[in-house]
Amino acid sequence: MTTTPTELKYAASHEWLAADGTVGITDFAQDQLGDVVYVELPEVGRVVTAGETVAVVESVKTASDIYAPASGTIVAVNDALSGTPELVNSGPYEGGWLFKLDVTGEGDLMDAAAYEAANN
């Protein structure tokens, strides 16, 4: 069973956005991907637009583009993922976050209930 924290906002493409600008992929997404073996993160300082491809997560099954759930500037990346990409699987809402944005505008995001309804 997957979890969907209620304090986050969600994109239809399975990224989550926290109030502080932290971005990751959902528990549902990591479950669908399988064992994550590599994460390609964006450059700090990059300006992105909501919906733009900003990262790639590779698993034993496939590679999946990660989209910005909001517009803004990348202010941090989770460097721990370069050595332990499996953190995306073990803690998608904790240690497995991908990057942080200085948000200038949100994309089309859902609350937890709407995200769960769309994926069940």
Secondary structure as UniProt FT lines:
FT   TURN            6..7
FT   STRAND          9..11
FT   TURN            12..13
FT   STRAND          15..17
FT   TURN            19..20
FT   STRAND          22..25
FT   HELIX           27..33
FT   STRAND          36..40
FT   TURN            44..45
FT   STRAND          47..48
FT   TURN            50..51
FT   STRAND          53..59
FT   STRAND          63..67
FT   STRAND          70..77
FT   HELIX           79..82
FT   TURN            85..86
FT   HELIX           87..90
FT   TURN            92..96
FT   STRAND          99..106
FT   STRAND          109..110
FT   HELIX           112..118
//
